[in-house]
Amino acid sequence: MGKIFFYAALALVVVSGLIFAPAEAKLAIHPMDQFQVSALFGDHISWYTPTNVTLWMALAVAAVFALLVLGSSRRAIVPGRAQSVAELAYGFIYKMVEDVAGKDGVKFFPYIMTLFMFIVMANFLGLIPGSFTTTSHIAVTAVLAALVFFTVTIVGFVKNGVGFLGLFWVSSAPLALRPILAIIELISYFVRPVSHSIRLAGNVMAGHAVLKVFAGFAAALGMFSFLPIFAITAVYALEVLVAFIQAYVFTILTCVYLKDALHPSH
Amino acid sequence: MEGDIAQLGQFVGAGLAAIGSGAAAIGVGHVAGNFLAGALRNPSAAAGQTATLFIGIAFAEALGIFSFLVALLLMFAV
């Protein structure tokens, strides 16, 4: 049955490629146009204007609300589909926080759960064709990463006082090496929010740009356009995986940074 | 910067920056391959180390993303 379906889909793609082949094939690829920020009403953009970025961020929050609050509101003993997913996500993140940040990191579980659900929903909503991917903008991810950075730094100083600086003073190294290592540790500490934000935005942006580039190939190849369409299908499947893994990586690195703040000794 | 030579430099630079993606691929493959080698020797300890695996992959991959970013900046922002 599955095989018949597969061959039918294959034939459909090939035939449609033959029928709808553009008369004059032209290679026109604009992979970056999809990341254009535009106002929903009118042309003027200032800090309070509703744009497509704010719209899709609001939709991501609404999706998280629908899944976690509405999905689990019935509190069924035998959970339905939405409730199962909500419980699975909760248990997954709770275990991650407990394992990586330790028992006293569980206090920060609501924050990390919020981060994870927002990023994963923004990534998944961005994969809907024609939608806008908010996490592809470094402006969005930089704010998330800066929040994590300031939270972690403040928590570290509040919990340990000056002892938090022990994070940069590697007491297991020879004494002569310690000042040099301290400088390296300091630099790596301040590069954290940079790599933290660019990793997420870069991955998501790269994936979407690749999809657009293959779409451009499909438009240019005429009757052979089914070849790039297969590639797009494969890349899209990879992107679904990447959307989840990058949200996971973002949150797990938050947990790692949190562990450093709670237990700064080397 | 305008002119053909500047544009040539942009394109060549972007292509050179793309080498970084391949280097990151080597790094990620190294992490995942070594994890698998260790996991097959001691499968019972593997489940507890998947978080470490993803952290390692993330660090290796971040540098490849940086090179991709350099290529993008050269192509569209310079």
Chai-1 contact restraints between the chains, C-beta under 6 A:
chainA,res_idxA,chainB,res_idxB,connection_type,confidence,min_distance_angstrom,max_distance_angstrom,comment,restraint_id
A,M32,B,F76,contact,1.0,0.0,6.0,A-B,restraint_1
A,V100,B,A51,contact,1.0,0.0,6.0,A-B,restraint_2
A,S195,B,A62,contact,1.0,0.0,6.0,A-B,restraint_3
A,R199,B,A62,contact,1.0,0.0,6.0,A-B,restraint_4
A,R199,B,I65,contact,1.0,0.0,6.0,A-B,restraint_5
A,G202,B,I65,contact,1.0,0.0,6.0,A-B,restraint_6
A,G202,B,L69,contact,1.0,0.0,6.0,A-B,restraint_7
A,A206,B,F68,contact,1.0,0.0,6.0,A-B,restraint_8
A,V249,B,F54,contact,1.0,0.0,6.0,A-B,restraint_9
A,V249,B,A58,contact,1.0,0.0,6.0,A-B,restraint_10
A,I252,B,A51,contact,1.0,0.0,6.0,A-B,restraint_11
